[in-house]
Amino acid sequence: MEINISLPPDLTLTAARFAALGSEQRLHVLRVLVRAGPEGLTIGTLGARTEITGSTLTHHVKLLVAAGLVQQKKQGRTIICAAVAHQAVQDMSMFLLTECCADADAPCPNHPHL
């Protein structure tokens, strides 16, 4: 049986997103921002809720922004961070699930109907 795996054109972005979520702290930051909703949180509030502050929080947020999972905007002298991850996380899930059992002889019993 020949296995033909074609890589999607957005593989680099998908890999960057998975890499960004490869840290417990970044995953926690994203989860807190998703829970906060589209209004987001100030850096201070985000730090308090995650118990991550200073340069460590800045580093994690920077990586999440670069991966397209978090957005930052300035309101006066305040920086607001908001998750823009809803579609991105869904895209990441679909990246993994769309080819579920594609090369199997029989369909998976728990295969999601996509």
One Martini backbone bead per residue (centre of mass of N, CA, C, O) as a GRO file, in nm:
protein
  114
    1MET     BB    1   0.095   0.038   0.025
    2GLU     BB    2   0.052   0.368  -0.058
    3ILE     BB    3   0.175   0.668   0.086
    4ASN     BB    4   0.013   0.991   0.064
    5ILE     BB    5   0.175   1.290   0.174
    6SER     BB    6   0.045   1.604   0.193
    7LEU     BB    7   0.137   1.924   0.243
    8PRO     BB    8   0.031   2.195   0.366
    9PRO     BB    9   0.081   2.531   0.309
   10ASP     BB   10   0.035   2.587   0.642
   11LEU     BB   11   0.259   2.431   0.807
   12THR     BB   12   0.423   2.652   0.944
   13LEU     BB   13   0.192   2.774   1.109
   14THR     BB   14   0.104   2.517   1.252
   15ALA     BB   15   0.377   2.462   1.389
   16ALA     BB   16   0.389   2.730   1.545
   17ARG     BB   17   0.134   2.680   1.711
   18PHE     BB   18   0.221   2.420   1.849
   19ALA     BB   19   0.478   2.538   1.973
   20ALA     BB   20   0.338   2.760   2.143
   21LEU     BB   21   0.171   2.519   2.302
   22GLY     BB   22   0.442   2.366   2.434
   23SER     BB   23   0.358   2.534   2.690
   24GLU     BB   24   0.210   2.559   2.986
   25GLN     BB   25   0.209   2.869   3.011
   26ARG     BB   26   0.091   2.937   2.732
   27LEU     BB   27  -0.163   2.771   2.759
   28HIS     BB   28  -0.265   2.930   3.004
   29VAL     BB   29  -0.279   3.206   2.875
   30LEU     BB   30  -0.479   3.131   2.652
   31ARG     BB   31  -0.705   3.029   2.833
   32VAL     BB   32  -0.753   3.295   2.983
   33LEU     BB   33  -0.821   3.459   2.725
   34VAL     BB   34  -1.059   3.293   2.630
   35ARG     BB   35  -1.227   3.338   2.893
   36ALA     BB   36  -1.236   3.662   2.859
   37GLY     BB   37  -1.261   3.724   2.571
   38PRO     BB   38  -1.258   3.984   2.332
   39GLU     BB   39  -1.154   4.208   2.537
   40GLY     BB   40  -0.966   4.100   2.733
   41LEU     BB   41  -0.645   4.184   2.889
   42THR     BB   42  -0.440   4.304   3.083
   43ILE     BB   43  -0.128   4.246   3.172
   44GLY     BB   44  -0.181   4.259   3.478
   45THR     BB   45  -0.422   4.061   3.483
   46LEU     BB   46  -0.284   3.827   3.343
   47GLY     BB   47  -0.063   3.794   3.557
   48ALA     BB   48  -0.253   3.740   3.797
   49ARG     BB   49  -0.409   3.489   3.673
   50THR     BB   50  -0.127   3.325   3.600
   51GLU     BB   51   0.134   3.394   3.770
   52ILE     BB   52   0.270   3.578   3.540
   53THR     BB   53   0.553   3.790   3.504
   54GLY     BB   54   0.699   4.008   3.319
   55SER     BB   55   0.924   3.877   3.101
   56THR     BB   56   0.781   3.605   3.085
   57LEU     BB   57   0.510   3.706   2.979
   58THR     BB   58   0.616   3.858   2.736
   59HIS     BB   59   0.736   3.613   2.595
   60HIS     BB   60   0.476   3.444   2.566
   61VAL     BB   61   0.307   3.654   2.414
   62LYS     BB   62   0.494   3.688   2.172
   63LEU     BB   63   0.460   3.394   2.068
   64LEU     BB   64   0.148   3.406   2.037
   65VAL     BB   65   0.146   3.636   1.835
   66ALA     BB   66   0.330   3.505   1.614
   67ALA     BB   67   0.107   3.259   1.588
   68GLY     BB   68  -0.192   3.396   1.596
   69LEU     BB   69  -0.337   3.370   1.905
   70VAL     BB   70  -0.263   3.672   1.974
   71GLN     BB   71  -0.364   4.004   2.064
   72GLN     BB   72  -0.247   4.343   2.052
   73LYS     BB   73  -0.348   4.649   2.224
   74LYS     BB   74  -0.363   4.997   2.251
   75GLN     BB   75  -0.480   5.187   2.548
   76GLY     BB   76  -0.300   5.417   2.569
   77ARG     BB   77  -0.101   5.281   2.837
   78THR     BB   78  -0.245   5.014   2.759
   79ILE     BB   79  -0.227   4.659   2.735
   80ILE     BB   80  -0.411   4.440   2.529
   81CYS     BB   81  -0.510   4.102   2.554
   82ALA     BB   82  -0.623   3.872   2.293
   83ALA     BB   83  -0.795   3.616   2.173
   84VAL     BB   84  -0.766   3.463   1.826
   85ALA     BB   85  -0.803   3.131   1.848
   86HIS     BB   86  -1.056   2.992   1.759
   87GLN     BB   87  -0.987   2.927   1.459
   88ALA     BB   88  -0.702   2.817   1.503
   89VAL     BB   89  -0.780   2.575   1.680
   90GLN     BB   90  -0.967   2.449   1.476
   91ASP     BB   91  -0.753   2.416   1.255
   92MET     BB   92  -0.569   2.229   1.421
   93SER     BB   93  -0.772   2.003   1.455
   94MET     BB   94  -0.823   1.954   1.152
   95PHE     BB   95  -0.535   1.878   1.080
   96LEU     BB   96  -0.556   1.607   1.249
   97LEU     BB   97  -0.860   1.491   1.153
   98THR     BB   98  -0.902   1.479   0.835
   99GLU     BB   99  -0.698   1.204   0.823
  100CYS     BB  100  -0.844   1.005   0.973
  101CYS     BB  101  -0.786   0.687   0.859
  102ALA     BB  102  -0.684   0.710   0.555
  103ASP     BB  103  -0.487   0.429   0.577
  104ALA     BB  104  -0.700   0.247   0.665
  105ASP     BB  105  -0.887  -0.039   0.623
  106ALA     BB  106  -1.063   0.080   0.854
  107PRO     BB  107  -1.269   0.250   1.021
  108CYS     BB  108  -1.304   0.440   1.281
  109PRO     BB  109  -1.515   0.418   1.550
  110ASN     BB  110  -1.440   0.740   1.654
  111HIS     BB  111  -1.494   0.903   1.411
  112PRO     BB  112  -1.526   1.204   1.306
  113HIS     BB  113  -1.771   1.383   1.136
  114LEU     BB  114  -1.647   1.615   0.888
   0.00000   0.00000   0.00000
